[in-house]
């Protein structure tokens, strides 16, 4: 059996599940043929070996907007490449450029044209230049597009491409169970050539939802995937993918058809480019998020959404109990899958992923502390219409400026401690550019935009940033130096492979620790952090170091001797104690 024939059989299996209850305008076999054609797989179709880890400890991702750094004399994407080459080369090998397409709102996530680069940022050659030297991660905004897109204009005219791409429902549809992260009305009345239509809008009325019950929508997106592969994209972030399949009378989130669509996308993308990677962005409770691994046949990577709120809570409370218990409950990622770890992003620190992990009292106290540090809170509607905190909008450096007792002198140490924990965890680390630079709350941008999330989306001027990064007294330089020193260590250690063994240590509530071991069992690293504002004693007997080995702390370079009983750890100090420095 040829590879293409085998692929077609797999696609038919996926499509029969997705469209089992949906009348189609064509046979399932014809849909499969069209998808193969859109991905040009009839020309080159690769064999796919399952359970392959196409990543290593050297994989580190920088998350950034295309215009997070601006210069007066060049496109922002060119300036971004300059920053990467001068400050990140050899430490960061992957760049996630947040939506770089023409858009109408939501800082890029209301896409008007998926095939063009926003001319304010640059052009495809500028994207290609980054993709040449760095592994490029790009968003595929699957759930919705801009209400000002040509597709939606065709929907209004009821003719042309896009005229049947959008999800409409009766005005009296049962939407009482729908789960979504916004409080705006779900349905939007639109006057069209066919009369008034009620369009589904999960996020905003400028972001109109696609109708994947129409296989033409799936086909259009596979054409987009093919275009991005051609332009050098190798990692695809499926934005808001949990919402893509909607059904009145249901929650319209994480439905079985959604999971099958992710499996189908992975099948097609892998056959087109075996080293391409799918990452799902599903800001949902922990167990729902884990489901996007499937049986190692769905997403290659999932955003580890519970990590940011739990880690921030740990460091501002000085107690690691919840974080430790959560990490103990997390299953190791199977070969061929990985956790995508992050603490901060262009969005806020989500609280839904902490549901069932943090108590209502913990959440309330955390929210109050973030507000006292200058943070803002975004809300969602609860099951009875009551407002519930959805995410905390705050720059990470400001979120960690103190504890529940208030700001203190340990802000930068606490901030670097958070990253020392994240860099050592099982998975691939993603570092937001404003964390790498220690950027503080941008209150002026919030005021000008009216959007809470703008607080963590500053646009640096290139010359000013350079001045800050060369000033030995600058907090931005201290942060960049602290994080890059840790990354330089991390990328050399085989025990930090994204799929290397991890075991949680029991060290009390002020010391958070875990053990990593390389797949060949030659290297062990004990990763321990003092997450409190007081010195703590780490008793070496508690981490069970093998006495016949010589040990060293990779962070400080200090040797650890067998006769030592303990190590005194300063507030927010981290140690990576290994038997074999690479």
C-alpha positions as CSV (number, residue, x, y, z in Angstrom):
1,X,0.0,0.0,0.0
2,X,1.4,3.4,-0.9
3,X,1.9,6.1,1.7
4,X,-0.8,8.3,0.0
5,X,-3.3,5.4,0.0
6,X,-2.6,4.7,3.6
7,X,-3.0,8.5,4.4
8,X,-6.3,8.6,2.6
9,X,-7.7,5.7,4.7
10,X,-6.6,7.5,7.9
11,X,-8.3,10.7,6.7
12,X,-11.5,8.9,5.9
13,X,-11.5,7.5,9.4
14,X,-11.1,11.0,10.9
15,X,-13.7,12.5,8.6
16,X,-16.3,9.9,9.3
17,X,-16.0,10.6,13.0
18,X,-16.1,14.4,12.6
19,X,-19.0,14.5,10.2
20,X,-21.0,11.5,11.5
21,X,-24.0,13.6,12.3
22,X,-23.5,16.3,9.6
23,X,-24.9,16.1,6.1
24,X,-22.2,16.8,3.6
25,X,-22.4,18.2,0.1
26,X,-19.9,15.6,-1.1
27,X,-18.7,12.1,-0.3
28,X,-16.2,11.6,2.5
29,X,-13.7,10.2,0.0
30,X,-13.9,13.4,-2.0
31,X,-13.2,15.5,1.1
32,X,-10.2,13.3,1.8
33,X,-8.9,13.8,-1.8
34,X,-9.4,17.5,-1.5
35,X,-7.4,17.7,1.7
36,X,-4.6,15.7,0.2
37,X,-4.6,18.1,-2.8
38,X,-4.6,21.3,-0.6
39,X,-1.5,20.0,1.2
40,X,0.1,18.8,-2.1
41,X,0.6,15.4,-0.6
42,X,-0.1,13.7,-3.9
43,X,3.4,15.0,-4.9
44,X,5.4,14.4,-1.7
45,X,4.0,12.4,1.1
46,X,6.3,11.4,3.9
47,X,6.3,8.3,6.1
48,X,5.6,9.2,9.7
49,X,7.3,7.2,12.5
50,X,5.2,7.3,15.7
51,X,6.4,8.3,19.1
52,X,9.5,10.2,17.9
53,X,10.9,13.0,20.1
54,X,11.9,15.6,17.5
55,X,13.1,18.0,20.2
56,X,15.9,18.2,22.9
57,X,17.1,20.2,25.9
58,X,18.4,22.8,23.4
59,X,14.8,23.8,22.5
60,X,13.9,27.1,24.1
61,X,11.2,29.3,22.7
62,X,11.0,33.1,22.7
63,X,7.4,34.4,22.6
64,X,7.0,37.8,21.1
65,X,4.9,40.1,19.0
66,X,6.4,41.2,15.7
67,X,6.6,44.7,16.9
68,X,7.6,44.2,20.6
69,X,10.7,46.1,19.6
70,X,10.6,49.0,17.2
71,X,13.2,51.1,15.4
72,X,12.5,54.2,13.3
73,X,14.5,53.1,10.3
74,X,13.4,49.5,9.6
75,X,10.5,47.1,9.8
76,X,9.8,45.7,13.3
77,X,10.4,42.2,12.1
78,X,13.9,43.2,11.0
79,X,14.5,44.8,14.4
80,X,13.3,41.6,16.1
81,X,15.8,39.6,14.0
82,X,18.5,42.0,15.1
83,X,17.6,41.6,18.8
84,X,17.5,37.8,18.5
85,X,21.0,37.7,16.9
86,X,22.5,40.1,19.4
87,X,21.0,38.8,22.6
88,X,19.5,35.3,22.1
89,X,21.7,33.5,19.6
90,X,22.9,30.2,20.9
91,X,20.4,30.2,23.8
92,X,17.0,30.5,22.0
93,X,16.5,28.3,18.9
94,X,12.7,28.8,18.4
95,X,10.7,32.0,18.0
96,X,7.0,32.3,18.4
97,X,5.9,35.4,16.5
98,X,2.3,36.1,17.6
99,X,-0.1,36.8,14.8
100,X,1.7,38.8,12.1
101,X,-1.2,39.1,9.7
102,X,-3.4,42.1,8.9
103,X,-6.0,42.3,11.7
104,X,-8.8,44.5,13.0
105,X,-8.7,44.0,16.8
106,X,-7.4,41.9,19.7
107,X,-3.7,42.6,18.8
108,X,-3.7,40.3,15.9
109,X,-6.2,37.6,16.8
110,X,-9.0,39.0,14.6
111,X,-7.3,38.1,11.4
112,X,-8.4,39.8,8.2
113,X,-6.1,37.9,5.8
114,X,-4.3,34.7,6.7
115,X,-2.0,34.8,3.7
116,X,-0.4,38.2,4.1
117,X,2.1,39.7,6.5
118,X,0.9,42.9,8.2
119,X,2.7,45.6,6.2
120,X,3.3,47.6,9.4
121,X,5.5,44.7,10.6
122,X,7.3,43.8,7.4
123,X,6.9,41.2,4.7
124,X,7.3,37.4,4.0
125,X,11.0,37.8,3.3
126,X,11.5,39.3,6.8
127,X,9.6,36.2,8.2
128,X,11.7,33.9,6.0
129,X,14.9,35.5,7.4
130,X,13.9,34.6,10.9
131,X,12.8,31.1,9.9
132,X,16.2,30.5,8.3
133,X,18.1,31.0,11.6
134,X,15.4,30.0,14.1
135,X,12.7,27.4,14.3
136,X,9.6,29.5,13.6
137,X,6.3,29.0,15.5
138,X,3.2,30.7,14.2
139,X,-0.5,31.0,15.2
140,X,-3.3,29.4,13.2
141,X,-6.4,31.2,14.5
142,X,-8.8,28.4,13.7
143,X,-11.9,29.4,15.7
144,X,-12.7,32.8,14.2
145,X,-11.6,35.6,12.0
146,X,-12.2,39.3,11.7
147,X,-15.7,40.6,10.9
148,X,-13.9,42.9,8.4
149,X,-12.3,40.0,6.5
150,X,-13.1,39.4,2.9
151,X,-14.6,36.1,3.8
152,X,-17.1,37.7,6.2
153,X,-17.9,40.4,3.7
154,X,-18.7,37.6,1.3
155,X,-20.9,36.0,4.0
156,X,-22.8,39.3,4.2
157,X,-23.2,39.4,0.4
158,X,-24.0,35.7,0.4
159,X,-21.7,35.0,-2.5
160,X,-18.1,34.0,-3.1
161,X,-15.5,32.3,-0.9
162,X,-16.5,32.5,2.7
163,X,-20.2,33.0,2.2
164,X,-20.8,29.7,3.9
165,X,-17.9,29.6,6.3
166,X,-19.5,31.1,9.5
167,X,-21.6,29.5,12.2
168,X,-25.1,30.8,12.5
169,X,-27.8,29.8,15.0
170,X,-31.4,30.7,15.5
171,X,-31.9,33.7,17.7
172,X,-33.7,31.5,20.3
173,X,-31.0,28.7,20.2
174,X,-30.3,27.0,23.5
175,X,-26.9,28.6,24.5
176,X,-27.4,28.3,28.2
177,X,-24.7,25.7,28.6
178,X,-22.0,27.4,26.4
179,X,-18.7,27.9,28.2
180,X,-16.7,30.8,27.1
181,X,-14.2,33.4,28.5
182,X,-16.2,36.5,27.7
183,X,-19.3,38.2,29.1
184,X,-20.5,39.8,25.8
185,X,-23.6,38.4,24.0
186,X,-22.7,35.2,22.2
187,X,-24.8,35.8,19.1
188,X,-24.5,38.8,16.9
189,X,-27.3,39.9,14.5
190,X,-26.0,40.5,11.0
191,X,-28.0,41.8,8.0
192,X,-27.1,39.7,5.0
193,X,-28.4,39.2,1.5
194,X,-30.3,36.2,2.9
195,X,-31.8,38.3,5.6
196,X,-30.9,38.7,9.3
197,X,-28.5,36.0,10.5
198,X,-27.3,35.4,14.1
199,X,-23.6,34.7,14.0
200,X,-21.8,32.9,16.8
201,X,-19.0,35.0,18.4
202,X,-17.1,33.2,21.2
203,X,-14.7,36.1,21.9
204,X,-16.0,39.4,20.5
205,X,-18.4,40.7,17.9
206,X,-15.4,41.6,15.7
207,X,-14.3,37.9,15.9
208,X,-16.8,35.8,14.0
209,X,-16.7,32.0,14.5
210,X,-16.1,29.6,11.7
211,X,-18.5,26.6,11.0
212,X,-16.4,23.5,10.7
213,X,-19.5,21.5,9.9
214,X,-18.7,22.7,6.4
215,X,-15.7,20.8,5.1
216,X,-14.8,23.7,2.9
217,X,-13.6,25.5,6.1
218,X,-11.3,22.6,6.9
219,X,-10.0,22.6,3.4
220,X,-9.4,26.3,3.5
221,X,-7.3,26.0,6.6
222,X,-5.3,23.1,5.3
223,X,-4.4,25.4,2.4
224,X,-3.2,27.9,5.0
225,X,-1.1,25.2,6.8
226,X,0.5,24.4,3.5
227,X,1.3,28.1,2.8
228,X,2.9,28.5,6.2
229,X,5.1,25.3,5.8
230,X,6.3,26.8,2.5
231,X,7.2,30.0,4.3
232,X,9.3,28.2,6.9
233,X,6.9,27.7,9.8
234,X,7.6,24.4,11.6
235,X,5.5,24.8,14.8
236,X,1.8,25.6,14.7
237,X,0.0,27.0,17.7
238,X,-3.7,26.2,17.3
239,X,-5.2,29.3,18.9
240,X,-8.5,28.8,20.9
241,X,-8.9,25.4,19.3
242,X,-11.1,24.1,22.2
243,X,-14.0,26.1,20.7
244,X,-13.9,25.2,17.1
245,X,-16.9,22.7,17.1
246,X,-20.1,24.3,18.4
247,X,-23.4,22.7,19.1
248,X,-26.5,24.4,20.6
249,X,-27.6,22.8,23.8
250,X,-24.0,21.8,24.7
251,X,-21.0,23.5,26.3
252,X,-19.5,24.0,22.8
253,X,-16.0,23.5,24.2
254,X,-13.7,20.4,24.0
255,X,-16.3,18.5,22.0
256,X,-15.2,15.1,20.6
257,X,-15.3,16.5,17.0
258,X,-12.7,19.2,18.2
259,X,-10.3,16.5,19.3
260,X,-10.7,14.6,16.0
261,X,-10.1,17.8,14.0
262,X,-6.8,18.2,15.9
263,X,-5.9,14.6,15.1
264,X,-6.7,15.1,11.4
265,X,-4.6,18.3,11.3
266,X,-1.6,16.4,12.9
267,X,-2.0,13.6,10.4
268,X,-1.9,15.9,7.4
269,X,0.9,18.2,8.7
270,X,3.2,15.3,9.7
271,X,2.8,13.7,6.3
272,X,3.8,17.0,4.7
273,X,6.7,17.7,7.0
274,X,7.6,15.0,9.6
275,X,9.4,17.4,11.9
276,X,6.5,19.9,12.1
277,X,4.9,20.3,15.4
278,X,1.3,21.0,16.6
279,X,0.8,22.8,19.9
280,X,-2.7,23.3,21.3
281,X,-3.6,26.5,23.1
282,X,-6.5,25.4,25.4
283,X,-6.9,27.7,28.5
284,X,-9.1,25.2,30.3
285,X,-9.0,23.2,33.6
286,X,-6.0,20.9,33.9
287,X,-7.6,17.5,33.1
288,X,-9.4,19.0,30.0
289,X,-6.1,20.4,28.9
290,X,-4.3,17.0,29.2
291,X,-6.9,15.4,27.0
292,X,-5.4,17.2,24.0
293,X,-2.5,14.8,24.1
294,X,-4.9,12.1,23.0
295,X,-3.1,8.8,22.9
296,X,0.1,10.5,21.7
297,X,-1.8,11.0,18.4
298,X,-3.3,14.5,18.9
299,X,-1.2,17.5,19.9
300,X,2.5,17.1,20.0
301,X,2.6,19.7,22.7
302,X,0.1,21.3,25.1
303,X,0.4,24.6,26.9
304,X,1.0,23.9,30.5
305,X,-1.7,26.4,31.6
306,X,-1.8,25.4,35.3
307,X,1.9,26.3,35.8
308,X,1.6,30.1,35.7
309,X,-1.1,30.6,38.4
310,X,0.3,27.9,40.6
311,X,3.9,29.0,40.4
312,X,3.0,32.7,41.0
313,X,0.8,31.6,43.9
314,X,3.7,29.6,45.4
315,X,6.1,32.5,45.3
316,X,3.8,35.1,46.7
317,X,2.5,32.8,49.4
318,X,5.8,31.2,50.3
319,X,4.2,27.8,50.3
320,X,4.7,25.2,47.6
321,X,2.2,22.6,48.8
322,X,-0.3,23.1,45.9
323,X,2.4,23.3,43.3
324,X,4.1,20.2,44.6
325,X,0.8,18.2,44.7
326,X,-0.1,19.3,41.2
327,X,3.2,18.3,39.8
328,X,3.0,14.9,41.5
329,X,-0.3,14.3,39.7
330,X,0.9,15.3,36.3
331,X,1.5,12.2,34.0
332,X,4.8,12.2,32.2
333,X,4.4,13.1,28.5
334,X,4.6,10.0,26.3
335,X,7.4,9.9,23.7
336,X,6.3,12.0,20.8
337,X,4.6,14.6,23.1
338,X,5.8,17.3,25.4
339,X,4.6,20.0,27.8
340,X,5.0,23.6,26.7
341,X,6.0,25.4,29.9
342,X,5.5,29.1,30.4
343,X,4.9,31.5,33.2
344,X,3.9,34.7,31.3
345,X,2.5,35.4,27.8
346,X,0.8,38.1,25.8
347,X,-2.4,37.2,27.7
348,X,-2.9,37.3,31.4
349,X,-2.3,34.6,34.0
350,X,-5.3,32.4,33.5
351,X,-7.3,31.2,36.5
352,X,-9.5,28.5,34.9
353,X,-6.5,26.1,34.8
354,X,-6.2,26.5,38.6
355,X,-9.8,25.3,39.1
356,X,-9.8,22.4,41.5
357,X,-6.2,23.1,42.4
358,X,-6.4,26.4,44.2
359,X,-9.2,27.0,46.7
360,X,-11.6,29.9,46.3
361,X,-9.8,31.5,49.3
362,X,-6.4,31.1,47.6
363,X,-7.7,32.6,44.4
364,X,-9.3,35.5,46.1
365,X,-6.1,36.3,48.0
366,X,-4.0,35.9,44.9
367,X,-6.3,38.3,43.0
368,X,-6.2,40.9,45.7
369,X,-2.4,40.7,45.9
370,X,-2.1,41.1,42.1
371,X,-4.4,44.1,42.2
372,X,-2.3,45.7,45.0
373,X,0.8,45.2,42.7
374,X,-1.0,47.2,39.9
375,X,-2.6,44.3,38.1
376,X,-6.0,44.2,36.5
377,X,-8.6,41.4,36.5
378,X,-10.5,40.1,33.5
379,X,-13.8,38.4,34.2
380,X,-16.0,35.7,32.7
381,X,-19.6,34.8,33.4
382,X,-20.2,31.9,35.8
383,X,-22.8,29.1,35.4
384,X,-25.5,31.3,37.0
385,X,-24.3,34.5,35.3
386,X,-22.2,35.6,38.2
387,X,-18.8,37.3,37.4
388,X,-15.8,35.1,38.1
389,X,-12.1,36.0,37.7
390,X,-10.8,34.6,34.4
391,X,-7.3,35.9,34.3
392,X,-4.9,38.3,36.1
393,X,-3.5,40.9,33.8
394,X,0.0,42.0,35.0
395,X,3.6,42.0,33.9
396,X,5.3,39.0,35.6
397,X,8.1,41.2,37.1
398,X,5.4,43.2,38.9
399,X,3.4,40.1,39.9
400,X,6.5,38.8,41.7
401,X,7.6,42.1,43.3
402,X,6.6,40.9,46.7
403,X,4.4,38.5,48.7
404,X,0.9,38.6,50.2
405,X,2.6,40.8,52.9
406,X,3.4,43.4,50.2
407,X,6.4,44.5,48.0
408,X,9.9,43.7,49.3
409,X,13.6,43.7,48.2
410,X,13.5,40.2,46.7
411,X,11.6,41.0,43.5
412,X,14.3,40.2,40.9
413,X,15.5,37.2,42.9
414,X,12.0,35.9,43.1
415,X,11.5,36.5,39.4
416,X,14.7,34.6,38.5
417,X,13.7,31.8,40.9
418,X,10.4,31.3,39.0
419,X,12.3,30.9,35.8
420,X,14.9,28.5,37.3
421,X,11.9,26.3,38.3
422,X,10.3,26.5,34.9
423,X,13.5,26.0,32.9
424,X,14.2,22.7,34.8
425,X,10.7,21.2,34.5
426,X,9.9,18.3,32.1
427,X,8.9,20.0,28.9
428,X,10.0,22.8,26.6
429,X,10.3,26.3,28.1
430,X,8.6,29.3,26.4
431,X,9.9,32.7,27.6
432,X,7.8,35.8,26.9
433,X,10.0,38.6,25.6
434,X,8.8,41.0,28.3
435,X,9.9,38.4,30.9
436,X,13.3,38.1,29.3
437,X,13.6,41.9,29.5
438,X,12.0,42.4,32.9
439,X,9.4,44.8,31.4
440,X,7.0,46.3,33.9
441,X,3.3,47.1,33.7
442,X,2.4,49.4,30.8
443,X,-0.4,51.4,32.3
444,X,-0.3,54.0,29.5
445,X,-1.1,51.4,26.9
446,X,-4.0,50.1,28.9
447,X,-5.3,53.6,29.2
448,X,-5.0,54.2,25.5
449,X,-6.4,50.9,24.3
450,X,-9.0,50.2,27.0
451,X,-7.9,46.6,27.1
452,X,-6.5,44.9,30.3
453,X,-4.2,42.6,28.4
454,X,-2.3,45.6,27.0
455,X,-0.6,46.0,30.4
456,X,1.9,43.3,29.3
457,X,2.4,44.3,25.7
458,X,4.8,47.2,25.8
459,X,6.6,48.2,22.6
460,X,10.2,48.9,23.3
461,X,12.2,51.5,21.3
462,X,15.3,49.7,20.1
463,X,17.8,52.4,21.0
464,X,16.3,52.8,24.5
465,X,16.3,49.1,25.0
466,X,20.0,48.8,24.1
467,X,20.8,51.6,26.6
468,X,19.0,49.6,29.3
469,X,20.7,46.4,28.4
470,X,24.1,47.9,28.6
471,X,23.6,49.8,31.9
472,X,25.0,47.7,34.7
473,X,22.6,49.3,37.2
474,X,19.5,48.5,35.0
475,X,17.0,46.0,36.4
476,X,16.4,45.0,32.7
477,X,20.1,44.0,32.3
478,X,20.0,42.1,35.6
479,X,17.0,40.1,34.5
480,X,18.3,39.4,31.0
481,X,21.7,38.3,32.4
482,X,20.1,36.1,35.1
483,X,17.8,34.3,32.7
484,X,20.4,33.8,29.9
485,X,22.9,32.4,32.3
486,X,20.3,29.8,33.4
487,X,19.5,29.0,29.8
488,X,23.1,28.6,28.9
489,X,23.4,25.9,31.6
490,X,20.0,24.3,30.7
491,X,20.6,23.6,27.1
492,X,23.8,21.6,27.8
493,X,22.2,19.1,30.3
494,X,20.8,15.8,28.9
495,X,18.7,15.4,32.1
496,X,16.8,18.5,31.0
497,X,15.6,16.8,27.8
498,X,11.8,17.6,27.6
499,X,11.0,13.9,28.1
500,X,13.7,13.0,30.7
501,X,12.5,11.4,33.9
502,X,11.0,13.7,36.6
503,X,10.3,12.8,40.2
504,X,8.9,15.3,42.8
505,X,10.8,15.6,46.1
506,X,9.3,16.0,49.5
507,X,11.2,18.8,51.1
508,X,8.5,20.6,53.1
509,X,6.6,23.7,52.1
510,X,9.3,26.3,51.7
511,X,11.7,24.2,49.5
512,X,10.3,23.1,46.2
513,X,12.2,20.4,44.4
514,X,12.3,17.6,41.8
515,X,14.8,15.2,40.3
516,X,15.5,14.9,36.6
517,X,17.4,12.0,35.0
518,X,18.6,11.6,31.5
519,X,17.2,8.8,29.4
520,X,20.6,6.9,29.5
521,X,20.5,7.3,33.4
522,X,24.0,8.8,33.3
523,X,23.0,12.3,34.5
524,X,20.9,13.2,37.5
525,X,20.0,16.8,38.5
526,X,18.3,17.7,41.8
527,X,16.5,21.0,41.2
528,X,15.6,22.7,44.5
529,X,14.4,26.3,45.1
530,X,13.8,28.2,48.2
531,X,10.4,29.8,47.5
532,X,10.3,31.8,50.7
533,X,11.7,35.2,51.8
534,X,13.7,33.5,54.6
535,X,16.8,31.3,54.5
536,X,16.2,27.6,54.5
537,X,18.3,24.5,55.2
538,X,18.4,21.9,52.4
539,X,19.4,18.6,54.1
540,X,21.3,16.6,51.6
541,X,20.0,13.3,53.0
542,X,16.5,14.4,51.9
543,X,17.5,14.3,48.2
544,X,19.2,10.9,48.3
545,X,22.4,11.8,46.4
546,X,24.6,8.7,45.7
547,X,27.6,9.0,48.0
548,X,30.1,7.6,45.6
549,X,29.5,10.4,43.1
550,X,31.0,13.9,43.1
551,X,28.3,16.5,42.8
552,X,28.2,20.2,41.8
553,X,25.6,22.9,41.7
554,X,25.4,24.0,38.1
555,X,24.0,27.4,39.0
556,X,26.7,28.6,41.4
557,X,29.5,26.2,40.4
558,X,30.0,25.1,44.0
559,X,31.1,21.6,44.7
560,X,28.9,19.5,47.0
561,X,30.9,17.2,49.3
562,X,29.7,13.8,50.7
563,X,30.4,14.9,54.2
564,X,28.2,18.0,54.0
565,X,25.1,17.7,56.0
566,X,23.1,20.5,54.5
567,X,23.2,23.6,52.3
568,X,21.9,27.0,53.5
569,X,19.7,28.4,50.8
570,X,19.2,32.2,50.6
571,X,15.7,33.5,49.9
572,X,14.6,32.5,46.4
573,X,17.9,30.7,45.6
574,X,17.8,27.8,43.2
575,X,20.3,25.0,43.0
576,X,20.7,22.4,40.2
577,X,22.8,19.7,41.8
578,X,24.2,17.2,39.4
579,X,26.6,14.3,39.3
580,X,27.7,15.0,35.8
581,X,28.0,18.6,34.5
582,X,27.7,18.6,30.7
